[in-house]
Amino acid sequence: MKVAIVQLPGTNCEKDTEFAFETLGCKSTIVWHSETTLPKKTDLVVLAGGFSYGDYLRSGAIAQFSPIMNAVRDHAQKGGSVLGICNGFQILLEMGLLPGAMRRNENLHFISKYHHLKVVNNNNVFLKKFSIGNVVSIPIAHAEGNYYIENDGLQKLYDNEQVLLKYCDKDGVISNPNGSLDSIAGICNTQKTIFGLMPHPERAVDSTLHSTDGIKMLEGFLSI
């Protein structure tokens, strides 16, 4: 599988993401934001985490206008797979490729720690290796992870199995670190080809990092 990892001014997780996918045997290419095309035969585009353009205005608000994003949008509109992690999720929301918006964390502080997540839906390549109700431990690191969508939009997410992950404790009981609506940590589009989540699976791929739950998530993409 060929993975294109978009690097923007201020992102800081592109190397972690490259390591994670190369651990799976994938060919990964880091693509600088000023490029206008993706590598040929790209299977998966990943928008890596970090602080694109210093998170000025809003997280992801400026990044959506980078030259490479035209190619990302074209890839997505043709049914290609896209994964946005943390800042990448925020960018996908700003681009309108996923519904909803991000607000500041409820406590107005940056949060950086391991947190548990519950699998809500596994009818997608990203989480197909898990069972519904499984609990995983994945790091979070964000100041604007408070996901919001209006009531009608929220109902559509549930109707279409687009809510993927919720924040919880080790026993699967809801534990919300940032005020996110319905404790939502990750969603996808209706076609289940575009995925966004605030936690960092690429930081949970080795036992020395205290969790390998992230590698099981990323493995799902090997089937695309």
Secondary structure, DSSP 4 states (H G I P E B T S, - for coil): -EEEEEE-TTB--HHHHHHHHHHTT-EEEEEETT--SPPTT--EEEE--B-GGGG-SSTTTTGGGSTHHHHHHHHHHTT-EEEEETHHHHHHHHHTSSSSEEE--TTSS-EEEEEEEEE----STTTTTS-TT-EEEEEEEES--EEE--HHHHHHHHHTT-EEEEEE-TTS-B--SS--GGGEEEEE-TTS-EEEESS-GGGSSBGGGTB-HHHHHHHGGGG-
